[in-house]
Structure formats: structure tokens, C-alpha cells
């Protein structure tokens, strides 16, 4: 994985959108990740499954299991990987396993979002459905998720539906439940992660 320099990212985001930078250090942009040929599945690359916990993917708490109390109410999101609690393996070998955990007021969630949430917390894939960049920015005044590549905007309160920019579909949700104060995976992603063949724009690509 390579990091996207801040300067490059800011140049892409431009000056017109004010964002909170809480989850920026893993703004890794790997276009068309979902179009790669199938790779061998290992414990580190298998997709999240029921019973998995979550660990921080970056920052001071990187690798630490996430509790609901770790998540600030109202955002910003935490960028995370699933972790198999039986083996202790963190599933960071597959970029498509990157997810965003966002704790919101339960009453603010749409019925669709609420059915996959626990303790007001929703979990979505962090891989943009437009061209596969990491959805790494947070718009604090609107409580929205922003993909810096082409300003795709998703509403976490409403099933991560697209409310701005070019993404063709919502971010997939990952259903969770609460166990011992921690969010735990309760099922698989609600739709394919990342770019879906046939929905990506012709001739497009991430800028970096
Ligand atoms: S890759 Fe996210 S908006 Fe284009």
C-alpha cells in the first residue's frame, strides 16, 4: 500500500469543500481494486464474517479492538479492519476489508440504516463505489462521508446513499450487533464492495 501525500489529496479535494481530517492517513487510492483477478483467500484476506470484531486501522490506537465508547457520537468515523476473535488475525491483507464505523444518534438513522446498526453505530465499506478510492474524509457540519478523489458524498444516516458527486451506488453496509460493549459483525456486506463492472465510468480513473 502506498500513502497519498496530503498535498496531493488537498489539491484534489480543492478549496470548495470544508472537511474534517480525522481519517486521512489511509487515503490510499487504488483504482479498480474490485476488478482485480481473484486472489487466494488467506486468514488475513478473507472478508468479514459473523462474530468478527473491529480494530483501528490507523492512528495511535492502530490494532486496538474498538468499543462503542471509542467512537465519538456524531462522528468522525473510525477507519477499521475486521479481526477474527478466535485466531486474533486482523484481516488487513485485503483492502476491500477496510470499513468505516460511525456512531450516530439512533433516532437519526433511516429505517434501512437502523436495521444494520447497533447502539447507533453504522458500519460501511470504506471503498468508494465510483473508482475505488478510500472514502477518507468527513464533513463535520453535515455529518457526511466524502471521497476526496471526485467529491463523492455519502449520507451515513441513510444507508450511505449518494448525496453528491459521481458514485453510482451507496457504500455497502456491514451489519453489526453489540456484544460486551463492542460492535461485532452480524453478517456479510449488503452489496459488492468497491467498483462493480458495468457501473464504473468509461475511461475514468482515480487521479492518483
Ligand atoms: S473514486 Fe470516489 S468519487 Fe471518484
Boltz pocket constraint, residues with backbone or C-beta under 6 A from the ligand:
constraints:
  - pocket:
      binder: B
      contacts: [[A, 128], [A, 129], [A, 130], [A, 131], [A, 132], [A, 133], [A, 147], [A, 148], [A, 149], [A, 150], [A, 151], [A, 152], [A, 165], [A, 166], [A, 167], [A, 206]]
      max_distance: 6.0
